[in-house]
Amino acid sequence: MHDPDTGRIGVVAGRAGTGLRLCPLGGGGTWQADPRRVRLLTHAELLSARVAEANARTRRAMEVRGESVDGRGRSGSAVESTGL
């Protein structure tokens, strides 16, 4: 679901009074949304949101391992060793 009031994308986690509780695709805290304002995502929007979440998970994992996340490779990597 797309919540235009917050600009966020989430999955319906339940109801809260007259509102919906939405949860981010990657998990986390829920927020309340007006069911009259939210809308279903297009296939392209859903795919884009899933790719963004997968990329965010990868970046977090790399940061935990101390790896570079800036796209320049790690120290001693083949890219740096060959000068490519």
Jmol script that loads the backbone (N, CA, C; Angstrom):
load data "model"
ATOM      1  N   MET A   1       0.836  -1.171   0.000  1.00  0.00           N
ATOM      2  CA  MET A   1       0.000   0.000   0.000  1.00  0.00           C
ATOM      3  C   MET A   1       0.887   1.243   0.000  1.00  0.00           C
ATOM      4  N   HIS A   2       0.437   2.246  -0.702  1.00  0.00           N
ATOM      5  CA  HIS A   2       1.127   3.535  -0.688  1.00  0.00           C
ATOM      6  C   HIS A   2       0.319   4.501   0.162  1.00  0.00           C
ATOM      7  N   ASP A   3       1.000   5.111   1.124  1.00  0.00           N
ATOM      8  CA  ASP A   3       0.368   6.097   1.999  1.00  0.00           C
ATOM      9  C   ASP A   3       0.805   7.481   1.529  1.00  0.00           C
ATOM     10  N   PRO A   4      -0.055   8.193   0.816  1.00  0.00           N
ATOM     11  CA  PRO A   4       0.347   9.496   0.284  1.00  0.00           C
ATOM     12  C   PRO A   4       0.583  10.549   1.366  1.00  0.00           C
ATOM     13  N   ASP A   5       0.021  10.346   2.542  1.00  0.00           N
ATOM     14  CA  ASP A   5       0.215  11.317   3.619  1.00  0.00           C
ATOM     15  C   ASP A   5       1.642  11.298   4.154  1.00  0.00           C
ATOM     16  N   THR A   6       2.296  10.139   4.100  1.00  0.00           N
ATOM     17  CA  THR A   6       3.680  10.026   4.579  1.00  0.00           C
ATOM     18  C   THR A   6       4.665   9.774   3.444  1.00  0.00           C
ATOM     19  N   GLY A   7       4.155   9.366   2.275  1.00  0.00           N
ATOM     20  CA  GLY A   7       5.018   9.009   1.161  1.00  0.00           C
ATOM     21  C   GLY A   7       5.646   7.639   1.322  1.00  0.00           C
ATOM     22  N   ARG A   8       5.196   6.881   2.313  1.00  0.00           N
ATOM     23  CA  ARG A   8       5.786   5.575   2.609  1.00  0.00           C
ATOM     24  C   ARG A   8       4.985   4.448   1.973  1.00  0.00           C
ATOM     25  N   ILE A   9       5.661   3.313   1.815  1.00  0.00           N
ATOM     26  CA  ILE A   9       5.044   2.100   1.302  1.00  0.00           C
ATOM     27  C   ILE A   9       5.054   1.076   2.415  1.00  0.00           C
ATOM     28  N   GLY A  10       3.936   0.390   2.594  1.00  0.00           N
ATOM     29  CA  GLY A  10       3.857  -0.592   3.662  1.00  0.00           C
ATOM     30  C   GLY A  10       2.865  -1.691   3.375  1.00  0.00           C
ATOM     31  N   VAL A  11       2.889  -2.674   4.246  1.00  0.00           N
ATOM     32  CA  VAL A  11       1.987  -3.823   4.199  1.00  0.00           C
ATOM     33  C   VAL A  11       0.965  -3.630   5.309  1.00  0.00           C
ATOM     34  N   VAL A  12      -0.280  -3.952   5.031  1.00  0.00           N
ATOM     35  CA  VAL A  12      -1.314  -3.815   6.056  1.00  0.00           C
ATOM     36  C   VAL A  12      -1.027  -4.805   7.177  1.00  0.00           C
ATOM     37  N   ALA A  13      -0.878  -4.275   8.384  1.00  0.00           N
ATOM     38  CA  ALA A  13      -0.597  -5.102   9.556  1.00  0.00           C
ATOM     39  C   ALA A  13      -1.828  -5.252  10.440  1.00  0.00           C
ATOM     40  N   GLY A  14      -2.858  -4.497  10.160  1.00  0.00           N
ATOM     41  CA  GLY A  14      -4.080  -4.582  10.955  1.00  0.00           C
ATOM     42  C   GLY A  14      -4.858  -3.286  10.900  1.00  0.00           C
ATOM     43  N   ARG A  15      -5.846  -3.223  11.763  1.00  0.00           N
ATOM     44  CA  ARG A  15      -6.686  -2.024  11.861  1.00  0.00           C
ATOM     45  C   ARG A  15      -6.461  -1.371  13.213  1.00  0.00           C
ATOM     46  N   ALA A  16      -6.642  -0.073  13.235  1.00  0.00           N
ATOM     47  CA  ALA A  16      -6.542   0.694  14.476  1.00  0.00           C
ATOM     48  C   ALA A  16      -7.703   1.681  14.472  1.00  0.00           C
ATOM     49  N   GLY A  17      -8.779   1.301  15.120  1.00  0.00           N
ATOM     50  CA  GLY A  17      -9.977   2.140  15.084  1.00  0.00           C
ATOM     51  C   GLY A  17     -10.513   2.197  13.666  1.00  0.00           C
ATOM     52  N   THR A  18     -10.592   3.397  13.116  1.00  0.00           N
ATOM     53  CA  THR A  18     -11.063   3.543  11.734  1.00  0.00           C
ATOM     54  C   THR A  18      -9.910   3.564  10.743  1.00  0.00           C
ATOM     55  N   GLY A  19      -8.678   3.473  11.230  1.00  0.00           N
ATOM     56  CA  GLY A  19      -7.507   3.526  10.360  1.00  0.00           C
ATOM     57  C   GLY A  19      -6.881   2.166  10.131  1.00  0.00           C
ATOM     58  N   LEU A  20      -5.900   2.158   9.257  1.00  0.00           N
ATOM     59  CA  LEU A  20      -5.106   0.963   8.987  1.00  0.00           C
ATOM     60  C   LEU A  20      -3.756   1.115   9.658  1.00  0.00           C
ATOM     61  N   ARG A  21      -3.194   0.002  10.107  1.00  0.00           N
ATOM     62  CA  ARG A  21      -1.818  -0.019  10.594  1.00  0.00           C
ATOM     63  C   ARG A  21      -0.973  -0.579   9.460  1.00  0.00           C
ATOM     64  N   LEU A  22       0.002   0.185   9.013  1.00  0.00           N
ATOM     65  CA  LEU A  22       0.904  -0.258   7.959  1.00  0.00           C
ATOM     66  C   LEU A  22       2.286  -0.485   8.542  1.00  0.00           C
ATOM     67  N   CYS A  23       2.971  -1.474   7.978  1.00  0.00           N
ATOM     68  CA  CYS A  23       4.318  -1.836   8.414  1.00  0.00           C
ATOM     69  C   CYS A  23       5.242  -1.742   7.199  1.00  0.00           C
ATOM     70  N   PRO A  24       6.443  -1.180   7.337  1.00  0.00           N
ATOM     71  CA  PRO A  24       7.369  -1.116   6.209  1.00  0.00           C
ATOM     72  C   PRO A  24       7.673  -2.511   5.659  1.00  0.00           C
ATOM     73  N   LEU A  25       7.982  -2.592   4.366  1.00  0.00           N
ATOM     74  CA  LEU A  25       8.275  -3.883   3.738  1.00  0.00           C
ATOM     75  C   LEU A  25       9.382  -4.637   4.462  1.00  0.00           C
ATOM     76  N   GLY A  26      10.386  -3.937   4.928  1.00  0.00           N
ATOM     77  CA  GLY A  26      11.509  -4.585   5.593  1.00  0.00           C
ATOM     78  C   GLY A  26      11.310  -4.787   7.079  1.00  0.00           C
ATOM     79  N   GLY A  27      10.099  -4.557   7.564  1.00  0.00           N
ATOM     80  CA  GLY A  27       9.831  -4.682   8.988  1.00  0.00           C
ATOM     81  C   GLY A  27      10.077  -3.365   9.695  1.00  0.00           C
ATOM     82  N   GLY A  28       9.769  -3.351  10.952  1.00  0.00           N
ATOM     83  CA  GLY A  28       9.947  -2.133  11.732  1.00  0.00           C
ATOM     84  C   GLY A  28       8.634  -1.654  12.302  1.00  0.00           C
ATOM     85  N   GLY A  29       8.664  -0.459  12.817  1.00  0.00           N
ATOM     86  CA  GLY A  29       7.494   0.112  13.469  1.00  0.00           C
ATOM     87  C   GLY A  29       6.352   0.395  12.507  1.00  0.00           C
ATOM     88  N   THR A  30       5.154   0.192  12.999  1.00  0.00           N
ATOM     89  CA  THR A  30       3.975   0.454  12.180  1.00  0.00           C
ATOM     90  C   THR A  30       3.558   1.911  12.316  1.00  0.00           C
ATOM     91  N   TRP A  31       2.732   2.342  11.394  1.00  0.00           N
ATOM     92  CA  TRP A  31       2.148   3.673  11.477  1.00  0.00           C
ATOM     93  C   TRP A  31       0.692   3.586  11.052  1.00  0.00           C
ATOM     94  N   GLN A  32      -0.068   4.561  11.467  1.00  0.00           N
ATOM     95  CA  GLN A  32      -1.490   4.575  11.151  1.00  0.00           C
ATOM     96  C   GLN A  32      -1.713   5.353   9.859  1.00  0.00           C
ATOM     97  N   ALA A  33      -2.583   4.809   9.007  1.00  0.00           N
ATOM     98  CA  ALA A  33      -2.890   5.443   7.728  1.00  0.00           C
ATOM     99  C   ALA A  33      -4.401   5.515   7.534  1.00  0.00           C
ATOM    100  N   ASP A  34      -4.818   6.519   6.810  1.00  0.00           N
ATOM    101  CA  ASP A  34      -6.230   6.709   6.490  1.00  0.00           C
ATOM    102  C   ASP A  34      -6.599   5.756   5.357  1.00  0.00           C
ATOM    103  N   PRO A  35      -7.503   4.796   5.587  1.00  0.00           N
ATOM    104  CA  PRO A  35      -7.841   3.819   4.547  1.00  0.00           C
ATOM    105  C   PRO A  35      -8.475   4.457   3.311  1.00  0.00           C
ATOM    106  N   ARG A  36      -9.006   5.656   3.453  1.00  0.00           N
ATOM    107  CA  ARG A  36      -9.593   6.333   2.293  1.00  0.00           C
ATOM    108  C   ARG A  36      -8.526   6.947   1.409  1.00  0.00           C
ATOM    109  N   ARG A  37      -7.302   7.069   1.925  1.00  0.00           N
ATOM    110  CA  ARG A  37      -6.233   7.727   1.182  1.00  0.00           C
ATOM    111  C   ARG A  37      -5.201   6.761   0.604  1.00  0.00           C
ATOM    112  N   VAL A  38      -5.027   5.591   1.227  1.00  0.00           N
ATOM    113  CA  VAL A  38      -4.005   4.659   0.732  1.00  0.00           C
ATOM    114  C   VAL A  38      -4.472   4.012  -0.564  1.00  0.00           C
ATOM    115  N   ARG A  39      -3.506   3.524  -1.316  1.00  0.00           N
ATOM    116  CA  ARG A  39      -3.849   2.834  -2.561  1.00  0.00           C
ATOM    117  C   ARG A  39      -2.905   1.656  -2.763  1.00  0.00           C
ATOM    118  N   LEU A  40      -3.376   0.708  -3.555  1.00  0.00           N
ATOM    119  CA  LEU A  40      -2.537  -0.427  -3.916  1.00  0.00           C
ATOM    120  C   LEU A  40      -1.396   0.055  -4.803  1.00  0.00           C
ATOM    121  N   LEU A  41      -0.277  -0.643  -4.734  1.00  0.00           N
ATOM    122  CA  LEU A  41       0.862  -0.322  -5.582  1.00  0.00           C
ATOM    123  C   LEU A  41       0.687  -0.943  -6.956  1.00  0.00           C
ATOM    124  N   THR A  42       1.267  -0.310  -7.959  1.00  0.00           N
ATOM    125  CA  THR A  42       1.354  -0.952  -9.268  1.00  0.00           C
ATOM    126  C   THR A  42       2.423  -2.039  -9.160  1.00  0.00           C
ATOM    127  N   HIS A  43       2.471  -2.922 -10.137  1.00  0.00           N
ATOM    128  CA  HIS A  43       3.509  -3.963 -10.129  1.00  0.00           C
ATOM    129  C   HIS A  43       4.896  -3.325 -10.159  1.00  0.00           C
ATOM    130  N   ALA A  44       5.056  -2.276 -10.952  1.00  0.00           N
ATOM    131  CA  ALA A  44       6.357  -1.606 -11.049  1.00  0.00           C
ATOM    132  C   ALA A  44       6.747  -0.974  -9.713  1.00  0.00           C
ATOM    133  N   GLU A  45       5.803  -0.345  -9.026  1.00  0.00           N
ATOM    134  CA  GLU A  45       6.092   0.264  -7.726  1.00  0.00           C
ATOM    135  C   GLU A  45       6.469  -0.787  -6.694  1.00  0.00           C
ATOM    136  N   LEU A  46       5.766  -1.911  -6.700  1.00  0.00           N
ATOM    137  CA  LEU A  46       6.064  -2.977  -5.752  1.00  0.00           C
ATOM    138  C   LEU A  46       7.450  -3.554  -6.015  1.00  0.00           C
ATOM    139  N   LEU A  47       7.772  -3.794  -7.277  1.00  0.00           N
ATOM    140  CA  LEU A  47       9.095  -4.310  -7.621  1.00  0.00           C
ATOM    141  C   LEU A  47      10.182  -3.329  -7.188  1.00  0.00           C
ATOM    142  N   SER A  48       9.983  -2.053  -7.468  1.00  0.00           N
ATOM    143  CA  SER A  48      10.952  -1.036  -7.083  1.00  0.00           C
ATOM    144  C   SER A  48      11.142  -0.995  -5.568  1.00  0.00           C
ATOM    145  N   ALA A  49      10.057  -1.076  -4.822  1.00  0.00           N
ATOM    146  CA  ALA A  49      10.133  -1.055  -3.357  1.00  0.00           C
ATOM    147  C   ALA A  49      10.866  -2.283  -2.831  1.00  0.00           C
ATOM    148  N   ARG A  50      10.613  -3.435  -3.431  1.00  0.00           N
ATOM    149  CA  ARG A  50      11.290  -4.660  -2.985  1.00  0.00           C
ATOM    150  C   ARG A  50      12.782  -4.613  -3.287  1.00  0.00           C
ATOM    151  N   VAL A  51      13.145  -4.091  -4.452  1.00  0.00           N
ATOM    152  CA  VAL A  51      14.565  -3.959  -4.800  1.00  0.00           C
ATOM    153  C   VAL A  51      15.247  -2.982  -3.848  1.00  0.00           C
ATOM    154  N   ALA A  52      14.592  -1.864  -3.554  1.00  0.00           N
ATOM    155  CA  ALA A  52      15.161  -0.885  -2.622  1.00  0.00           C
ATOM    156  C   ALA A  52      15.378  -1.507  -1.248  1.00  0.00           C
ATOM    157  N   GLU A  53      14.431  -2.302  -0.781  1.00  0.00           N
ATOM    158  CA  GLU A  53      14.567  -2.950   0.527  1.00  0.00           C
ATOM    159  C   GLU A  53      15.700  -3.977   0.505  1.00  0.00           C
ATOM    160  N   ALA A  54      15.806  -4.756  -0.574  1.00  0.00           N
ATOM    161  CA  ALA A  54      16.895  -5.738  -0.685  1.00  0.00           C
ATOM    162  C   ALA A  54      18.249  -5.026  -0.692  1.00  0.00           C
ATOM    163  N   ASN A  55      18.350  -3.916  -1.410  1.00  0.00           N
ATOM    164  CA  ASN A  55      19.600  -3.149  -1.433  1.00  0.00           C
ATOM    165  C   ASN A  55      19.933  -2.601  -0.050  1.00  0.00           C
ATOM    166  N   ALA A  56      18.931  -2.122   0.660  1.00  0.00           N
ATOM    167  CA  ALA A  56      19.155  -1.600   2.016  1.00  0.00           C
ATOM    168  C   ALA A  56      19.646  -2.704   2.945  1.00  0.00           C
ATOM    169  N   ARG A  57      19.069  -3.910   2.821  1.00  0.00           N
ATOM    170  CA  ARG A  57      19.521  -5.044   3.649  1.00  0.00           C
ATOM    171  C   ARG A  57      20.977  -5.364   3.348  1.00  0.00           C
ATOM    172  N   THR A  58      21.343  -5.348   2.069  1.00  0.00           N
ATOM    173  CA  THR A  58      22.718  -5.637   1.675  1.00  0.00           C
ATOM    174  C   THR A  58      23.669  -4.587   2.236  1.00  0.00           C
ATOM    175  N   ARG A  59      23.297  -3.304   2.128  1.00  0.00           N
ATOM    176  CA  ARG A  59      24.150  -2.238   2.671  1.00  0.00           C
ATOM    177  C   ARG A  59      24.339  -2.389   4.172  1.00  0.00           C
ATOM    178  N   ARG A  60      23.250  -2.697   4.894  1.00  0.00           N
ATOM    179  CA  ARG A  60      23.364  -2.874   6.351  1.00  0.00           C
ATOM    180  C   ARG A  60      24.294  -4.035   6.680  1.00  0.00           C
ATOM    181  N   ALA A  61      24.166  -5.144   5.955  1.00  0.00           N
ATOM    182  CA  ALA A  61      25.015  -6.312   6.212  1.00  0.00           C
ATOM    183  C   ALA A  61      26.476  -5.990   5.920  1.00  0.00           C
ATOM    184  N   MET A  62      26.723  -5.259   4.844  1.00  0.00           N
ATOM    185  CA  MET A  62      28.099  -4.886   4.510  1.00  0.00           C
ATOM    186  C   MET A  62      28.690  -3.970   5.574  1.00  0.00           C
ATOM    187  N   GLU A  63      27.889  -3.041   6.075  1.00  0.00           N
ATOM    188  CA  GLU A  63      28.375  -2.137   7.120  1.00  0.00           C
ATOM    189  C   GLU A  63      28.717  -2.904   8.389  1.00  0.00           C
ATOM    190  N   VAL A  64      27.907  -3.896   8.732  1.00  0.00           N
ATOM    191  CA  VAL A  64      28.166  -4.711   9.922  1.00  0.00           C
ATOM    192  C   VAL A  64      29.487  -5.463   9.759  1.00  0.00           C
ATOM    193  N   ARG A  65      29.757  -5.937   8.532  1.00  0.00           N
ATOM    194  CA  ARG A  65      31.003  -6.674   8.272  1.00  0.00           C
ATOM    195  C   ARG A  65      32.191  -5.742   8.048  1.00  0.00           C
ATOM    196  N   GLY A  66      31.949  -4.435   8.017  1.00  0.00           N
ATOM    197  CA  GLY A  66      33.031  -3.479   7.811  1.00  0.00           C
ATOM    198  C   GLY A  66      33.457  -3.346   6.367  1.00  0.00           C
ATOM    199  N   GLU A  67      32.604  -3.740   5.441  1.00  0.00           N
ATOM    200  CA  GLU A  67      32.924  -3.651   4.021  1.00  0.00           C
ATOM    201  C   GLU A  67      32.501  -2.298   3.470  1.00  0.00           C
ATOM    202  N   SER A  68      33.151  -1.902   2.383  1.00  0.00           N
ATOM    203  CA  SER A  68      32.824  -0.642   1.729  1.00  0.00           C
ATOM    204  C   SER A  68      31.442  -0.727   1.101  1.00  0.00           C
ATOM    205  N   VAL A  69      30.683   0.335   1.233  1.00  0.00           N
ATOM    206  CA  VAL A  69      29.367   0.381   0.600  1.00  0.00           C
ATOM    207  C   VAL A  69      29.282   1.540  -0.386  1.00  0.00           C
ATOM    208  N   ASP A  70      30.445   2.120  -0.721  1.00  0.00           N
ATOM    209  CA  ASP A  70      30.434   3.281  -1.609  1.00  0.00           C
ATOM    210  C   ASP A  70      30.680   2.921  -3.070  1.00  0.00           C
ATOM    211  N   GLY A  71      30.789   1.626  -3.376  1.00  0.00           N
ATOM    212  CA  GLY A  71      30.950   1.191  -4.755  1.00  0.00           C
ATOM    213  C   GLY A  71      32.381   1.176  -5.249  1.00  0.00           C
ATOM    214  N   ARG A  72      33.341   1.529  -4.403  1.00  0.00           N
ATOM    215  CA  ARG A  72      34.731   1.554  -4.852  1.00  0.00           C
ATOM    216  C   ARG A  72      35.475   0.272  -4.541  1.00  0.00           C
ATOM    217  N   GLY A  73      34.813  -0.698  -3.960  1.00  0.00           N
ATOM    218  CA  GLY A  73      35.472  -1.957  -3.647  1.00  0.00           C
ATOM    219  C   GLY A  73      36.186  -1.912  -2.312  1.00  0.00           C
ATOM    220  N   ARG A  74      36.607  -3.071  -1.859  1.00  0.00           N
ATOM    221  CA  ARG A  74      37.312  -3.182  -0.582  1.00  0.00           C
ATOM    222  C   ARG A  74      38.806  -3.113  -0.813  1.00  0.00           C
ATOM    223  N   SER A  75      39.514  -2.738   0.204  1.00  0.00           N
ATOM    224  CA  SER A  75      40.966  -2.706   0.134  1.00  0.00           C
ATOM    225  C   SER A  75      41.480  -4.100  -0.197  1.00  0.00           C
ATOM    226  N   GLY A  76      42.375  -4.180  -1.194  1.00  0.00           N
ATOM    227  CA  GLY A  76      42.929  -5.471  -1.573  1.00  0.00           C
ATOM    228  C   GLY A  76      42.045  -6.256  -2.519  1.00  0.00           C
ATOM    229  N   SER A  77      40.969  -5.670  -2.987  1.00  0.00           N
ATOM    230  CA  SER A  77      40.090  -6.399  -3.901  1.00  0.00           C
ATOM    231  C   SER A  77      40.736  -6.483  -5.272  1.00  0.00           C
ATOM    232  N   ALA A  78      40.238  -7.379  -6.096  1.00  0.00           N
ATOM    233  CA  ALA A  78      40.770  -7.566  -7.441  1.00  0.00           C
ATOM    234  C   ALA A  78      40.661  -6.283  -8.254  1.00  0.00           C
ATOM    235  N   VAL A  79      39.619  -5.532  -8.055  1.00  0.00           N
ATOM    236  CA  VAL A  79      39.441  -4.289  -8.806  1.00  0.00           C
ATOM    237  C   VAL A  79      40.560  -3.314  -8.478  1.00  0.00           C
ATOM    238  N   GLU A  80      40.891  -3.174  -7.197  1.00  0.00           N
ATOM    239  CA  GLU A  80      41.952  -2.251  -6.808  1.00  0.00           C
ATOM    240  C   GLU A  80      43.325  -2.802  -7.192  1.00  0.00           C
ATOM    241  N   SER A  81      43.511  -4.115  -7.099  1.00  0.00           N
ATOM    242  CA  SER A  81      44.805  -4.729  -7.388  1.00  0.00           C
ATOM    243  C   SER A  81      45.185  -4.582  -8.848  1.00  0.00           C
ATOM    244  N   THR A  82      44.209  -4.684  -9.740  1.00  0.00           N
ATOM    245  CA  THR A  82      44.494  -4.621 -11.171  1.00  0.00           C
ATOM    246  C   THR A  82      44.425  -3.204 -11.704  1.00  0.00           C
ATOM    247  N   GLY A  83      43.950  -2.281 -10.889  1.00  0.00           N
ATOM    248  CA  GLY A  83      43.847  -0.903 -11.327  1.00  0.00           C
ATOM    249  C   GLY A  83      42.663  -0.639 -12.231  1.00  0.00           C
ATOM    250  N   LEU A  84      41.742  -1.580 -12.298  1.00  0.00           N
ATOM    251  CA  LEU A  84      40.558  -1.385 -13.155  1.00  0.00           C
ATOM    252  C   LEU A  84      39.583  -0.427 -12.542  1.00  0.00           C
TER     253      LEU A  84
END
end "model"
wireframe off; spacefill off
backbone 0.3
color backbone group
